[in-house]
Amino acid sequence: MQRVHFIAIDGGAMYNLAIALSKKQNFTVTVSDLEISEAASVKLEQNKLMPEKLGWFPDRINKNLNSVVVGMNITCDNPELQKAKELKLKIYSCPEFLFQQTRSKTRIVVGGSNGRTATTAIIIFVLRKLKIDVDYMIRKQLDGFDSQVRLSYDSRIAIFEGDEYLTSPIDQRPKFHMYKPHIAVLTGIKWNSDNVYPTEESYVEQFRKFAELMEMQGRLIYFKGDKNLNEIAQHLRRDIVPFAYNTPVHETKNGITHLITKYGEIPLKVSGEQNLQNVEAARLACRQIGVYDEQFYSVITDFQGIT
C-alpha cells in the first residue's frame, strides 16, 4: 500500500489530484491545509478525504509515508514540510508527482499563452469519444467529466495542460518543465508586464527550455503564426520532429463554421480563428498517437467549447 500525504491541498490541481490518486488501488491519501475553499471541501467530503481538523500537524508526518506532495501555497517554514525533510521523505510538487504517475505513458502536453485549456479539452474530448482510455489533467472542469484529473493503471496515454507559471514558492521552475512530453503543443507566446517573468526574453526562454526537455524523438506541434515559436522550432534538438499548423481552411454558412477537408465540409459548434487553430493543433496531436483524421473529424462536430 502506497501512502501519500498532500500539504496545502487547497488548489484545483491539488485536490483533484488527491481525489484521482485515492481512486487508484493500493493508494492511501491524506491531506492538510490551514483553510480549504468550499469548492474543494465539497469534493473532498464526497471522496472521504476531508481532514478532521484544519491546520498543520507535523506529528502525522512519519516514515510510513511513501511520499509527500506540496501545493502552490506551501511556504518554506511549513511545519509538515520541515518534518518531511527531517525524515528524508520523497517530496514532490503537484506536476512532479503527475510525471511520476505517468512516466511509463505517452505524455501529450499543451502549453502556450492562449488557447491552452481549449486545445487540451479538445484532445481529451476526442479521445474519450473514440473510447481511447487516457489519463489527464486540465485546469477547468469539462462538461460530462467528473474531475479535472484522472489517473489509472490501464491507460497508455496522459494529457496535461502545462502552464509556464512557477511550480510553488519553494520551487521556482515552471510547471510545464516537469512533464517531459513525448508530444508537445505550443499554441503561442504572449508576454505581458503583469507576468511573473520580468522580461519578454525571460518568458520566451521558458518555452525554449520546455522544448529542450522533451523526451527523445519527440514531436513538437506549434502555431506557425508566432515568430517566437518559429524561432524555437528552427533550433530544436535534431531528434525532435516539428509540425507547424495555422488556421485551417474554413467557411461560414448560416452562422455555422465548416472546416473544408478532403472528407468534405465538417460543421463545428465553435467559431473564431483561435478556436479553429485549437482544433487544428488537437488534430495534429491526435494524429501522433494513431487517430486518423477521418476519425477526428467524425467526433469534433460534437465539441461545444469550454465555459
N, C-alpha and C positions, 0 to 999 in steps of 0.2 A: 504493500500500500504506500503510495506517494503522498506525503503531507506537505501542503504548500500554504503559506500564510501571506496575505496581501496587506501591506501597510499603506494607509492613505487611500482607501478604497473609493472615495467619492470622486468619480470621474467616469464619463461614459465608457471609454475603452476599458478601464479597470474593472468596474463592477460587471460589465458584460463578459469580460474575460474570465473573471472568477466564476460566474454562473456557468459559462461554457465548459470550463475545466471541471467543475463539480459534477457535470453530467457524464464525464468520461469514467469508465470503470477503473478502479484501482487508484482513485484520487480522493483525498480528503482535503477540503478547503476551509480555511478560517480567514476572517477579515477584521480590520480595525480602522478607526478614524475618530477624530475629535467631533466632527459633525458630518452627517450624511443627509443629502438632499432628499426631498420627498420622492422624487422620481426613482432615485437609487434605492431608497428604503422599501418602496413597494416591490420592486423587482427582487431585492434580497430577501424580503419576507416571504414572497411567493416561492422562493427556492430554498428556504430554510437556512439562509446564510447570514441573516441579520445578527450582529453581536448582541449579547445580553446587555452590555453596557458600552457607552461611548467613551473613548479615551485611549491612552496608551498603557499597555500592560506588559512591561518587559519580562515579567516572570512567566509569561506564556510562550516566550521565545526560548526554545530548548533544542537540544541535539537530535530530538526525534523528528524535527522538521527537515525535509529534503531540500527545500529552497524557500526563499522569501522574494516576493515581488513588490517593488516600491512604485508608488503612484506619482503623478505630476506635482502634487502638493507636499511632497516629502521635504523635510529640512535636515540639514547635516546633523543637528543635535537631537533628532528624534530618538527617544529612549529605546524604542523597539529596534530601530536600525542599529544603534550602538551595541545593543546586546547581540544582535545577529553577527555583527563584525567581530565582537569578542569571541564568539563561538566558532568563527570562521565558516559560517554557513554560506551557501551559494546565494548570492544576491543579484537579482535581475531587475531591469526596468521592464515596463509593460511590453515594448516592442522587442526587447531581447528575449523575453520569455516566449512571445509568439514565434520568434525564429526558432527557438529550441524545440518547440512543439511541432514545428513543420519542417525541420531541417532535412528530412528524407523525402520531402514532397517537391513537386514543381511549383515554384513560387512566382506568381504574377503580381507585380507591384505597380500601382498607378500613382505617379507624382505630378506636380505641376501647380502653378499659381491659380489656375482657373479650370473648371470642368473636371477636376479630380474625382470628386464624390460621384458625380453623374456617370462618368466613364466606368468607375468601379461598379456602380449599381447595374449598369447595362451588362457588363460581363457576368456578374453573379446571376442576374435575371435570365440571360440567355442560357447559361449552363444549367440552371435549375429547370427551365422549360424543356430542355433537351434531356433531362434526367441524368445529368452528369454530376456525380457527387463531389462537392467541394467544401473545403474549409474557407472561412473568410473573416475579415474584419473591415468594417466600414463605419464612418462617423455618424451616419444617420440611420434611423430605423426605417426599413423599407416596407412598403405595403405587402402584406402576406408573409412577412418574416417575423419570427418571434424574438429575435435578438440581433444585435449588431455584431456579434462574434459567434462563430461556430468552429468547434474543434472535434475531430473524430479520429478513430484509428484507421478507418477503411479508405477514406478519400486519398487520392494521389495528387491532388491539386489544391493549392492555397492561394487565395486572392486577397491582397491587402491594399487598402487605401494608405498611401505613405506620404505624410506631410513632412515639411522641412523644419518644423519648429523643434525646440530643444526637448530632449528626452525627459529631463527633470531638472530641478535646481541642483542636484548633485551629479548630474551627467549632462554636460554641455554639448554632446553630439546630437545632430539632427535625428529625429526618429527614423526617417526612411533609410538612413545609413545602416540600420541594424538588420534589414531584411535580406540583403544579398540576393536579389531576384535572378531567376533564370530568364524571365521575360519581363521587361520594364516598359512602361508607357510614360512619356513625358508630354503633357498637354500644352505647356507654355511656361515662360518665366517672366514674371512682372514684379519688380521690386517697388516698394514704396517706403517713404520715410518713417512710417509707423512700424515697419518690420523690425524684428529682433536683430537683424543684421545691419550694421551701421552704414554700409555702402552697397551699391549695386554689384560691384565686383565681388564682395564677400558673399553676397546672396547667390550669385550665379555659380560661384565656386562650389557651393553645396550640391548643386545638381551635377556638376562635373565629377565630383567625388562619388556621388551616387552611382553614376555610370561606371566609374572605375571599380566599384565594389561588387559589380555583378558577377555571378558565377561564370566559370569558363564556358565559352561558346554560347554566351547569352544572346538574346535578341532584344534590340532597343527600338521601340516604336516611338516616333517623335513627330511633332507638328512642324511641317516644312515651312510654315509662315512665320516662324520665330527665329530671329537672327542668332540669338544665343544658343538655341538648340542645334541650329545648323553648324555652328562653330564646334560645339561639343561632339556632334556626330562625325565631323571630319577628323577628329583626333582621338577616336576610340581605340582601345586595345585591338590588336589585329584579329583576335578570336571572336570579337563581338560583331554581330551582323546587324546593320541599321536598316530600318524600314521607315521611310518618310510617308506622311499622309497629309492630305489637305481637305478642304471642304468637298464632299462628294458631289457628283453631278446630280442635280435635282430640279424639280419644278413644282409649282404650287397650282392646284386646281380646286376651285370651290373652297378655298381656305384650308385645304389639306396638302401637306408636303409629301411628295413622292420621290423616292430615290430612283434614278434611271440606271438600271443594271442590265446585264445580258440575260437575266432571268425575267426581265420585264420591269414594269413600274411597281415599286414597293411602297404602299401607303404607310405613313408614320403618324403616331399620335403626338409627336413632338415637332417643334419647328424652330427656326432660327439657326444662324451659322454655327454658334457654339455647340448647340445640341447635335447638329449634323456632324460636326467634327468629332464629338464624343462617340457617336455611333460608329464612325469610320475607324477611330482608334480601337474601339472594342472589337470590331470585326477582325482587324488585323491581329489583335491579341488572341482571340478565339481561334483563329486560323493556325496559330503556332502550336496549339495543343490538339489539332486534328479536327476542328469543327469546319466543315465545308461551308463556303459562302452561301450556298443554297439553303443549308440548314439554318444558318444565322438569319437570313432574310425571312425565312418561314416563321420565325418567332418574334423578331424585333418589331413586327407590326403591332404587337400587344403591349409594348413598353409605353407607359404613360408618363414617364418622367419621375422626378423626385420632388417632394414638397418640404 
